[in-house]
Amino acid sequence: MKTLIIIPSRMSASRLPGKPLLKINDLSIISHVSKKAVEANIGDVIVATEDQEIADDVKKNGFNAILTSKKHKTGTDRIYEALQKSNIRNVDLIMNLQGDEPAIDIKDIISLNDKMMKSQSNLGTLAAIIKDDSYFKNENIVKVITEIKLDDKFFPKALSFLRKSEKVDKAYHHIGIYCYARDILEKFVQLNQSKNEIENRLEQLRALDNNIDINVSLAKSSPIGVDTKEDYLALKKIMEYKK
């Protein structure tokens, strides 16, 4: 089976405009994510963006980029356009890797890809154990509830995704990475946004609302996603200290 990683990215994020080009260790956030994707070594990597400056930065750093429409409502619509525009053929799995998680663990990317191939699942994602109870009330940290407890061996189905939750069993920190079987991606982008999805600002609810199962792989760690200036400064401090 052949996997293609596509990283959607745009400059106009509502909470932190311009974040893909913010620098950590003299490299933009989007290029850090591209580097991690290439190092996972599971397939070709493309950044899908509506912004020429992101495409220029990515290419300058030795990675591939495809310019897409500015009219997409979601990252999944953007990656589908990039898939169609790419000249990469016979792709079985498309991994949607978020462009604002430069600290994602390469082993987790590989593990999700392996589980997708072994299980022939339609759609897979990652989640990590919640170690800080404040995460349950933090709406910026998405939670996933699974049918059985996560561990390294199993790839259970997600029951629901939510922004606020009580502290409950089988609730995990959802990490924004998705791996689609190609036919499921094609089906997904034809579906209308669901009421649930729009109200909660969670695209994955469109899949559950249309009876598309999402399987969840246990991640080794919860990377800091860059949603706010505080996130960026915290992650910059950690990554530059490690250097």
N, C-alpha and C positions, 0 to 999 in steps of 0.2 A: 504493500500500500504506500501511496505517495502523499506526503503532507506539505502544505504551503502555509507559512506564517504570514499573516497580514496585520499590520499595526495601524489602526486608524488614528489620525492626529489632526488637530486644527488649532488655530491661534485664538479663536473667540470663545474659550471656555468661560462660563459666566462668573465663576468665583475667582479665577486667577488668569485673566487674559494674557496670552503670550507665553504660557508656561512651557510648551514644548521646547522653546529655545533658551530657557533659563539654564545657566551653566552650573555643573558640578565637576570639580577637577578639570576645568577648561573644556568640558565636553557637554553638549546640550543634552537635556533629559531625553528627547526623542532618539538621539544617537546612542545614549546609554542603553535604552531599551532594545534598539536594533542590534547592538553589540551582543547583548545577552541572547537574543533570538538566534543570531548567527552561531554563537558558541554552543547553543543547545544541539546544533548539528542534526536536526531532524528533517530539514528541507529548506527550500528557497525562502527568502525573507523579502517582503515588500512593505514600504510605508505608504499608506493611502491617505492623501491629504488634499484639501481644497486650497492650500496656501503655497504659493511659489517659494516663499522664504523657507518653509519647512523642507520642501523638496530640495532646494539648493543646499541647505545645511546637511541633510542626510547624504546627498550625493558627494558633497565635499569630504565627508568622513568615510566614504567608500561603500556606502549602502545604496540600495535601490529604492526608488520612489515613483509613484504614479499619481498624477494630478486627477482629482475627481470633481464632481459637481459640488457647488456650494449649497445645493437645495436639500441635501439629505437630512432627514429627521433623526437618524440614529447612526451609530458607528457600524452596525451590521449592514445597513444599506450601502455605506461607503465601501466596506470591504468587498461586497458583492460586485460593485462597479469595478473595483480594482482587479478582482478575479477575472471579470469579463474582458478587461482591457489588457491583461497580462498575456504574454505569449507562452506561458507555462501550461503544458498540456497534461492530460491524464492524472489530474489531481483527485485524490479520494477524500482527503480530510483537509479542512481549512481551519487553521487556528487563528482566532481573533485575540491578539495580545494587546492589552491596553497600553497606550503610549505614555501614561503617567505613573508607571510603576517600575522605575529604574532599579529598584532593589529586589525585584523578583528573583527567586532562586532558580537557577538553570535546571537543577535536578527535578524541580516541580514541573517545569515545562515538559521535560523528557518523560516523567512519570505519567502525566496526563495523556500524552501521545501514545505511550505504551498501552495504557488501559483502554483507550479508544480502539486501538488496533486489535487487542485481544478479545474485547467484549463485543466488537462491532456495534457499539452504541450509536444512537442518532446524534446525541449532543452531550458533551461533557464539560465540566467546569472544576474549579478548585475551591477548597475551603480549609481554614486552619482553626485549631483549637483556640477558644477565647480565654485568655489568661487574666484579663482585666475586666471586672464586672461593669465598669463605666461604659464599655463598648455597647452594652445592651440598649442603653438610652441614647447613644450617639447616632443621630440620623445619617451622618456621613459614612458610617460603617455599616454596610449591608450585611444582614444575617441570613443564613440559609438553614432550614430545618430539614433533616434527612430522615428517611424511614427507619434506618438502623444506625447505630454508632459507626463513626468513621474509623477505619484503621488502614494500614498499608495494603492489606489484602483485598478489601472490598471496594466496590464502586457503586454504592447504593443510589437510589433515586432521591431527588429533592422533592419534598412535599410542599414547601413554600419559601418565598424570599420576602424579607421585610426590613424596614428601616429602623423601627423601634420594636423592642421585644422585652418581655419579662425574662428573667434568667430561667431558661428551660433546658431540659435534657435534649440532646441531639441538635442543639443550636450552635452554629459555627460562624466564624468570620468568613464571609464570601469574598473570594479574590476574583477580580474582574478579568478572567481569561476564559474563552470558550473555544471548544473544538467541535466543529460541525462535520457530519457526513455531508458530502457535496449536495446530495438530493434534498437533504433537510434544510440546508442553507437556502437553496433555490425555493423551497416551499415557504420558508420563514419570511423571506422578503416580499412574498406576494400577499401575505396576510395583513389585514388592517391592524393598526395599533389598537390594543384592547383598552377598555375603560380602566381596568386594574393597572395596566402598564402606565397609562398617562397620569393617573392619580398618584401613583407611588414613585414615578420617575424611575421605573425598573423595567428595562427592555425584556429581560428574561421571563417576565410574567406573561408576555405574549405567547411564548412557547407553551407554558403550563396551561394557559387559558385555551389553547388549541390542541390539547392532548398530545403534545410533544414532550416525551420524558427527557429530563436532564439528570444525568448521573454525576456524582460528586466524588472527586479524588481528594484524599487528605494531603494537604501541603505541609512541608516541614516547618514553614515559618509564615508569619503574617507580615508581608512587606508594607512599608509606609507608602501609601498612594499619595500623590501630590495633588490635593484639592484646593489647598489654601496657601497663603504666604507662610503661615506658621509651619505647615507640613514641609514646604520646600526648605525652610531654614533648618528645621530639625534633621531632615534627611541629608542636607548638604553637610551639616556638622558631622554626622555619623560617617558618611562616605569619604569625606576629606580627612577625617581622623584615621580611618582604616588604611588610607593610601600608603 
